């Protein structure tokens, strides 16, 4: 079996997409007999793993020296636009191991609303112009989808345009199937429950979600927002909810994973107005629970079965009304999503695909 190094800016027990995906891949490949190592930043909480986790607290020079001296077969770099890739790109040619970029999407062309959004976009122009050159020296790329979204999947667009052959399309998977039903989440109301699972940051679109929901004035539904922890932005959102707070709009933080999975199971629709996703785990977990989703059309979300996508407020409100009033439609979408997870978006299947890729890389 091979010796594999995962390099990721986050890892278990951190609760965000990259950390979860890297954790699932590492655990799965270790279980198949591969020798696994993880280089990541320190975090609060214990990391008890059956493989070595190395906490990185150094500078650019230390990181580059480590990579060029590491002896092994394959390095999986998780994600663009962080120290993981930015500091590695200049010295990729000096790394002996095969270098694989596991992309979680790109952000250089992402533009938010308002003046701050435009300012951020302008500041990102140098990065956007130089991005294609950063793809030159990787031995292989793993993309979440072959959907060439020009905003969040610039690397896929470039790879397809240039005819790259050293490419694999391997998706993320749902975690819900690892957590049997335990009924640990109690619905705050007997009304239909709209669930949003995202960290409390502006890019996830919760501000718009609350405004659109309140504007609909629906007596038959409540909106439940779950994030990793409360912060300044969540306080702003709670103020925005006004008199609806704890009446029709509810906030939760730091839910144990089992409780979060049970929250999916009692939801009626998973809703998201996020600007930043590619193939979001929260949609996959909703699909695994048989819960339909309504999500902004970002990244590769439009390729998923089991839900609907929207581009603007009027579409969201019209489609949400239909989902809330059409039980048959919710059931149809929920069943389609669950079947899709069972056949494709599950970690055992994805781990086998990664194992096959590793064998291919080692013998080419």
Order of alpha helices (4+ residues) and beta strands (2+ residues): beta-alpha-beta-beta-alpha-beta-alpha-beta-alpha-alpha-beta-alpha-beta-beta-alpha-beta-alpha-beta-alpha-beta-alpha-beta-beta-alpha-alpha-alpha
